[in-house]
């Protein structure tokens, strides 16, 4: 399971950094990802990082604004969110790959392929 933190209320144009600390697995041995779910919408992949750190996927809606990263020493996955907009308002979840996807810049970040979901951290962006 994972524990997410770092969400909150932020004004449009502001920044947040989300953190994810898994238990029972390491961020540098697994494909890891950030997902979000807005009210009434399906859970979508925001950004995923390959197990070797060499490939990262970003949803078109967040490209150039969000950055995924990891710290091996603390076993933590991060999502740096810059220049946020009200459309980024959602519950954000961290998860680990459970089927062995291949993460590239264009694929490998489907929620159905990930598991070990945490409780999520809520991000609210005010206009």
N, C-alpha and C positions, 0 to 999 in steps of 0.2 A: 504494500500500500504506500501511498505518497501523501505528503502533507504540503499543501499550498499556502502561501502567505503573500502579503504585500498589496492586496487590493485596497480599494477605498474610493473616496469621492475626489474627483479632480476636475478642474476646469478644462474646457476645450483648449487645445494647444499645449497643455501641460504634459508631464511625464510621470510614469510609475515604473517600478521594477518589481516584477513578481518573482517569487522564489519557490522552489519545489525540492523537498528533501524526501527521497524514497527510503523505505526500510526493506531490507531483504534483497536488495539489488543495488547495483552501482550504475551511476550515470554514464560511465565510460565503457561499460560492457553491453549496453543496450541502446537501441534506438529509442529516443525519448521525444516527447512532444507536448505542445500546448494546444489546448482546444478551448472553444468557448461556446456557450449556449445562451442566446437571448430569449426572453419570454416568447413563447409561441413559435420558436424556430428550432430546427434541428441542430444538434451539436456539430460544429465544423472545425476542421483543422486550421489552426492559425499558423503554427510553425513547428517543424520537426527537425531534429538533429540526428544524423547517423551515428552509429555506435562508435565509429572511429573519428568522429568530429570533422570529417572531410566534406560532408555534404549537408546542406540545410535547405529545407523547403519553407517558403513563405506564401501564404495566401496573397492573391493579387491585392486585396484590400489593405494589406498591412506592409507590403513591400516598400522599403525605403524609410519606414517609420519604426518598425519593431526589429529587435535583434535577439536571437536565441544564443545562449552560451552556457557553459558548464564549468564547474570548479571541481576537480577531482579530489582535492584535499578535504573539502567539506562535503563532498558527494551531493552537490546542489546543482540544480538546473535553474537557469534564469530566463526571464523574458523582459527585456528592456523595451518599454513602450514610450515612444516619443510622439509629440504632435498629435495627441489623441483627439478623437472626435466623438460626438454623441453616439455615432454608429458603433463605436467600440464598447459601448455599455453591454455588459453580459456577465455571466458567471464563467470564470476561467478555471480550467482543469488541467492538471498535469497527468501524463500517463506514460506507460512503458509499452513498447511493442510486444505483442504476445504471439505473433505468427511468423515473424522473420521477414518483414517487408524490406524492400530496398528503398532507402530514402535518397532521393535526388532533388535537384532544384525544382523539378516539375511534378513529382509524385512521391507517394509513400507516407502520406499523412492523413489517412482516412480513419475516422474515429472507430469504425468497426474492427479495425486491426489492432487496436490498442486496448490495454486493460490496466488493472491495478489502480483504478480511479480513486482519487481522494475526494474530499468534501467540496473542494473548489474554493475560490476566493472571488469575491464580488467586486467588479469594477463598474463604477458609475461615473460617466462623464457629463458634466453639465455644460450647457451652451452659454 
